[in-house]
Amino acid sequence: MKLQKSLTDLILANSGPLVLCLLPHFSTRGLTVDKRLKEKLWGLIVDDPYAGEHWPLTLEMAHLEMSDPGWASVKAPEVLRILHEERRTIVRWEAPPKVFEDESDEETPEPEYALDSFGDDYNSYDEDEPSPQITSPSDVLF
């Protein structure tokens, strides 16, 4: 299933740079419909591409070789320029979910733990004692 143009436009209009840095990955993997997404992402960069508000996005775009050619002429702090030139990334697209062991020899690794392994707090009271009853608004105030 591909992200529709209406959804990517909504993400572009309402998301910060860390969320936006996922869109270039979706685009390069053919998971979006909008053919102009790269140009729209470039249009978000109105300040310094290396050290401005959207540097996580520009870092991902550099990593995926989607940089705007005009960015090369921008004077930037050396350390940030190096991160972009080395095509570093924030997103490890191919990484397995955190619950899987990092160094598994199994072809299909099993998770070390899952959410259902943890108990919930709703049943943490003693079942032999009645649960507290709320009879007035003052019962919930501290």
C-alpha atoms as an extended CHARMM CRD file, in Angstrom:
* protein
*
       142  EXT
         1         1  MET       CA              0.0000000000        0.0000000000        0.0000000000  PROA      1               0.0000000000
         2         2  LYS       CA              1.3340000000        3.4250000000       -0.9410000000  PROA      2               0.0000000000
         3         3  LEU       CA              0.8940000000        6.6990000000        0.9150000000  PROA      3               0.0000000000
         4         4  GLN       CA             -1.6060000000        8.7910000000       -1.0150000000  PROA      4               0.0000000000
         5         5  LYS       CA             -0.7570000000       12.3580000000       -2.0510000000  PROA      5               0.0000000000
         6         6  SER       CA             -3.4030000000       13.7590000000        0.3170000000  PROA      6               0.0000000000
         7         7  LEU       CA             -1.6940000000       11.9930000000        3.2410000000  PROA      7               0.0000000000
         8         8  THR       CA              1.8520000000       13.0460000000        2.3210000000  PROA      8               0.0000000000
         9         9  ASP       CA              0.6170000000       16.6380000000        1.8720000000  PROA      9               0.0000000000
        10        10  LEU       CA             -0.9390000000       16.4570000000        5.3390000000  PROA      10              0.0000000000
        11        11  ILE       CA              2.3200000000       15.1190000000        6.8090000000  PROA      11              0.0000000000
        12        12  LEU       CA              4.2970000000       17.8740000000        5.0490000000  PROA      12              0.0000000000
        13        13  ALA       CA              2.0040000000       20.5650000000        6.4380000000  PROA      13              0.0000000000
        14        14  ASN       CA              1.8030000000       19.3230000000       10.0210000000  PROA      14              0.0000000000
        15        15  SER       CA              4.9930000000       17.4950000000       10.9660000000  PROA      15              0.0000000000
        16        16  GLY       CA              8.3150000000       18.4410000000       12.4400000000  PROA      16              0.0000000000
        17        17  PRO       CA             11.7280000000       17.5730000000       11.0060000000  PROA      17              0.0000000000
        18        18  LEU       CA             12.1070000000       14.1970000000       12.7220000000  PROA      18              0.0000000000
        19        19  VAL       CA              8.8350000000       12.8920000000       11.3310000000  PROA      19              0.0000000000
        20        20  LEU       CA              9.5770000000       14.4450000000        7.9440000000  PROA      20              0.0000000000
        21        21  CYS       CA             12.8800000000       12.5910000000        7.6960000000  PROA      21              0.0000000000
        22        22  LEU       CA             10.8850000000        9.3840000000        7.1380000000  PROA      22              0.0000000000
        23        23  LEU       CA              9.2050000000       10.6580000000        3.9440000000  PROA      23              0.0000000000
        24        24  PRO       CA             12.3070000000       10.4830000000        1.7160000000  PROA      24              0.0000000000
        25        25  HSD       CA             12.6800000000        6.8190000000        2.6980000000  PROA      25              0.0000000000
        26        26  PHE       CA              9.0800000000        6.1150000000        1.7040000000  PROA      26              0.0000000000
        27        27  SER       CA              9.6320000000        7.9720000000       -1.5660000000  PROA      27              0.0000000000
        28        28  THR       CA             12.8350000000        6.1560000000       -2.5810000000  PROA      28              0.0000000000
        29        29  ARG       CA             11.2050000000        2.8010000000       -1.8720000000  PROA      29              0.0000000000
        30        30  GLY       CA              8.2170000000        3.5760000000       -4.0870000000  PROA      30              0.0000000000
        31        31  LEU       CA              5.8190000000        3.7470000000       -1.1380000000  PROA      31              0.0000000000
        32        32  THR       CA              4.3180000000        7.1250000000       -2.0570000000  PROA      32              0.0000000000
        33        33  VAL       CA              2.1010000000        8.2420000000       -4.9220000000  PROA      33              0.0000000000
        34        34  ASP       CA              3.1710000000       11.9100000000       -5.1690000000  PROA      34              0.0000000000
        35        35  LYS       CA              5.7410000000       12.2590000000       -7.9760000000  PROA      35              0.0000000000
        36        36  ARG       CA              6.6660000000       15.7700000000       -6.7770000000  PROA      36              0.0000000000
        37        37  LEU       CA              7.3980000000       14.7850000000       -3.1700000000  PROA      37              0.0000000000
        38        38  LYS       CA             11.1410000000       15.4050000000       -3.4800000000  PROA      38              0.0000000000
        39        39  GLU       CA             10.5870000000       18.9620000000       -4.7410000000  PROA      39              0.0000000000
        40        40  LYS       CA              8.0310000000       19.5700000000       -1.9800000000  PROA      40              0.0000000000
        41        41  LEU       CA             10.5580000000       18.4000000000        0.6060000000  PROA      41              0.0000000000
        42        42  TRP       CA             13.1770000000       20.7170000000       -0.9080000000  PROA      42              0.0000000000
        43        43  GLY       CA             10.6510000000       23.5620000000       -0.6410000000  PROA      43              0.0000000000
        44        44  LEU       CA             10.4700000000       23.1200000000        3.1290000000  PROA      44              0.0000000000
        45        45  ILE       CA             14.1340000000       24.0580000000        3.4880000000  PROA      45              0.0000000000
        46        46  VAL       CA             14.0380000000       27.8490000000        3.7270000000  PROA      46              0.0000000000
        47        47  ASP       CA             17.0180000000       28.3430000000        6.0000000000  PROA      47              0.0000000000
        48        48  ASP       CA             20.4420000000       26.7020000000        6.3220000000  PROA      48              0.0000000000
        49        49  PRO       CA             20.0750000000       23.1240000000        5.0340000000  PROA      49              0.0000000000
        50        50  TYR       CA             22.9140000000       21.8910000000        7.2430000000  PROA      50              0.0000000000
        51        51  ALA       CA             22.1960000000       23.6440000000       10.5230000000  PROA      51              0.0000000000
        52        52  GLY       CA             18.6770000000       25.0310000000       10.1800000000  PROA      52              0.0000000000
        53        53  GLU       CA             15.3750000000       23.7660000000       11.5170000000  PROA      53              0.0000000000
        54        54  HSD       CA             15.1020000000       20.9300000000        8.9910000000  PROA      54              0.0000000000
        55        55  TRP       CA             18.6210000000       19.4940000000        9.2360000000  PROA      55              0.0000000000
        56        56  PRO       CA             17.3170000000       15.9630000000       10.0980000000  PROA      56              0.0000000000
        57        57  LEU       CA             15.3710000000       16.0120000000        6.8260000000  PROA      57              0.0000000000
        58        58  THR       CA             18.3360000000       17.2740000000        4.7920000000  PROA      58              0.0000000000
        59        59  LEU       CA             20.5680000000       14.6640000000        6.4250000000  PROA      59              0.0000000000
        60        60  GLU       CA             18.2020000000       11.8820000000        5.3250000000  PROA      60              0.0000000000
        61        61  MET       CA             17.9120000000       13.3820000000        1.8580000000  PROA      61              0.0000000000
        62        62  ALA       CA             21.7200000000       13.4930000000        1.5860000000  PROA      62              0.0000000000
        63        63  HSD       CA             21.8850000000        9.8860000000        2.8120000000  PROA      63              0.0000000000
        64        64  LEU       CA             19.4550000000        8.8690000000        0.0650000000  PROA      64              0.0000000000
        65        65  GLU       CA             21.2120000000       11.0280000000       -2.5620000000  PROA      65              0.0000000000
        66        66  MET       CA             18.2180000000       13.3720000000       -2.8370000000  PROA      66              0.0000000000
        67        67  SER       CA             20.0390000000       16.5940000000       -1.9170000000  PROA      67              0.0000000000
        68        68  ASP       CA             19.1950000000       19.8270000000       -3.6580000000  PROA      68              0.0000000000
        69        69  PRO       CA             22.2580000000       20.7460000000       -5.7900000000  PROA      69              0.0000000000
        70        70  GLY       CA             22.0340000000       24.3090000000       -4.4330000000  PROA      70              0.0000000000
        71        71  TRP       CA             22.8820000000       23.1330000000       -0.9300000000  PROA      71              0.0000000000
        72        72  ALA       CA             26.5190000000       22.5430000000       -1.9330000000  PROA      72              0.0000000000
        73        73  SER       CA             27.1350000000       26.3060000000       -2.1320000000  PROA      73              0.0000000000
        74        74  VAL       CA             25.8390000000       27.0060000000        1.3940000000  PROA      74              0.0000000000
        75        75  LYS       CA             28.4870000000       27.8790000000        3.9480000000  PROA      75              0.0000000000
        76        76  ALA       CA             27.8830000000       25.5870000000        6.9180000000  PROA      76              0.0000000000
        77        77  PRO       CA             29.6130000000       24.4850000000       10.0920000000  PROA      77              0.0000000000
        78        78  GLU       CA             32.2160000000       21.9160000000        9.0960000000  PROA      78              0.0000000000
        79        79  VAL       CA             30.9570000000       19.1850000000       11.4030000000  PROA      79              0.0000000000
        80        80  LEU       CA             27.4130000000       19.3660000000       10.0060000000  PROA      80              0.0000000000
        81        81  ARG       CA             28.6440000000       19.4940000000        6.4300000000  PROA      81              0.0000000000
        82        82  ILE       CA             30.7400000000       16.3560000000        7.0820000000  PROA      82              0.0000000000
        83        83  LEU       CA             27.6790000000       14.4920000000        8.4260000000  PROA      83              0.0000000000
        84        84  HSD       CA             25.8340000000       15.3070000000        5.2090000000  PROA      84              0.0000000000
        85        85  GLU       CA             28.7980000000       14.5430000000        2.9220000000  PROA      85              0.0000000000
        86        86  GLU       CA             29.3380000000       11.1660000000        4.6230000000  PROA      86              0.0000000000
        87        87  ARG       CA             25.6270000000       10.4590000000        4.0770000000  PROA      87              0.0000000000
        88        88  ARG       CA             24.9540000000        9.6520000000        7.7170000000  PROA      88              0.0000000000
        89        89  THR       CA             21.4240000000        8.6920000000        8.6810000000  PROA      89              0.0000000000
        90        90  ILE       CA             18.9950000000        8.9490000000       11.5630000000  PROA      90              0.0000000000
        91        91  VAL       CA             16.6780000000        6.2590000000       10.2070000000  PROA      91              0.0000000000
        92        92  ARG       CA             17.8150000000        2.6340000000       10.0390000000  PROA      92              0.0000000000
        93        93  TRP       CA             15.1240000000        1.4920000000        7.6120000000  PROA      93              0.0000000000
        94        94  GLU       CA             16.2220000000       -2.1420000000        7.4960000000  PROA      94              0.0000000000
        95        95  ALA       CA             16.6890000000       -2.4850000000       11.2610000000  PROA      95              0.0000000000
        96        96  PRO       CA             14.4910000000       -5.0660000000       12.9670000000  PROA      96              0.0000000000
        97        97  PRO       CA             12.1640000000       -3.9020000000       15.7330000000  PROA      97              0.0000000000
        98        98  LYS       CA             13.8860000000       -3.3870000000       19.0920000000  PROA      98              0.0000000000
        99        99  VAL       CA             12.3280000000       -6.5320000000       20.5730000000  PROA      99              0.0000000000
       100       100  PHE       CA             14.4440000000       -8.7620000000       18.3130000000  PROA      100             0.0000000000
       101       101  GLU       CA             17.9420000000       -9.7890000000       19.2890000000  PROA      101             0.0000000000
       102       102  ASP       CA             20.5940000000       -7.8170000000       17.4410000000  PROA      102             0.0000000000
       103       103  GLU       CA             22.9530000000      -10.7120000000       16.8430000000  PROA      103             0.0000000000
       104       104  SER       CA             20.6750000000      -13.6150000000       16.0730000000  PROA      104             0.0000000000
       105       105  ASP       CA             21.9060000000      -16.4150000000       13.8180000000  PROA      105             0.0000000000
       106       106  GLU       CA             18.3480000000      -17.5050000000       13.1550000000  PROA      106             0.0000000000
       107       107  GLU       CA             16.9370000000      -16.9420000000        9.6900000000  PROA      107             0.0000000000
       108       108  THR       CA             13.6380000000      -15.8610000000       11.2330000000  PROA      108             0.0000000000
       109       109  PRO       CA             14.5500000000      -14.4390000000       14.6430000000  PROA      109             0.0000000000
       110       110  GLU       CA             12.0980000000      -14.5470000000       17.5310000000  PROA      110             0.0000000000
       111       111  PRO       CA             11.5310000000      -11.5010000000       19.7280000000  PROA      111             0.0000000000
       112       112  GLU       CA             13.1680000000      -11.4790000000       23.1640000000  PROA      112             0.0000000000
       113       113  TYR       CA             10.0720000000       -9.9350000000       24.7070000000  PROA      113             0.0000000000
       114       114  ALA       CA              6.7190000000       -8.5280000000       23.6940000000  PROA      114             0.0000000000
       115       115  LEU       CA              4.1660000000       -6.1660000000       25.1320000000  PROA      115             0.0000000000
       116       116  ASP       CA              1.9390000000       -9.0010000000       26.2920000000  PROA      116             0.0000000000
       117       117  SER       CA              4.7920000000      -10.2110000000       28.5350000000  PROA      117             0.0000000000
       118       118  PHE       CA              4.2270000000       -7.2580000000       30.7910000000  PROA      118             0.0000000000
       119       119  GLY       CA              1.3710000000       -7.0350000000       33.2530000000  PROA      119             0.0000000000
       120       120  ASP       CA             -0.9140000000       -4.0740000000       33.3020000000  PROA      120             0.0000000000
       121       121  ASP       CA             -1.5590000000       -1.7570000000       36.2080000000  PROA      121             0.0000000000
       122       122  TYR       CA             -5.3220000000       -2.1070000000       36.0640000000  PROA      122             0.0000000000
       123       123  ASN       CA             -5.3280000000       -5.3560000000       37.9990000000  PROA      123             0.0000000000
       124       124  SER       CA             -2.5920000000       -4.4390000000       40.4480000000  PROA      124             0.0000000000
       125       125  TYR       CA             -4.9370000000       -4.1800000000       43.4200000000  PROA      125             0.0000000000
       126       126  ASP       CA             -5.5640000000       -7.1400000000       45.6710000000  PROA      126             0.0000000000
       127       127  GLU       CA             -8.5060000000       -9.0670000000       44.2230000000  PROA      127             0.0000000000
       128       128  ASP       CA             -9.6920000000       -9.9960000000       47.7290000000  PROA      128             0.0000000000
       129       129  GLU       CA            -10.2060000000       -6.3320000000       48.5630000000  PROA      129             0.0000000000
       130       130  PRO       CA            -12.9100000000       -4.2880000000       46.8790000000  PROA      130             0.0000000000
       131       131  SER       CA            -11.6820000000       -1.7000000000       44.3860000000  PROA      131             0.0000000000
       132       132  PRO       CA            -11.9330000000        1.9170000000       45.5560000000  PROA      132             0.0000000000
       133       133  GLN       CA            -15.2570000000        3.5380000000       44.7780000000  PROA      133             0.0000000000
       134       134  ILE       CA            -15.5940000000        7.1270000000       43.6200000000  PROA      134             0.0000000000
       135       135  THR       CA            -18.6760000000        8.7130000000       45.1220000000  PROA      135             0.0000000000
       136       136  SER       CA            -17.9690000000       12.4120000000       44.6650000000  PROA      136             0.0000000000
       137       137  PRO       CA            -15.5450000000       14.6760000000       42.7580000000  PROA      137             0.0000000000
       138       138  SER       CA            -13.5360000000       15.2330000000       45.9310000000  PROA      138             0.0000000000
       139       139  ASP       CA            -12.6390000000       11.4950000000       45.9310000000  PROA      139             0.0000000000
       140       140  VAL       CA            -10.3740000000       12.0220000000       42.9300000000  PROA      140             0.0000000000
       141       141  LEU       CA             -8.6550000000       15.2000000000       44.1390000000  PROA      141             0.0000000000
       142       142  PHE       CA             -5.3790000000       14.9440000000       46.0090000000  PROA      142             0.0000000000
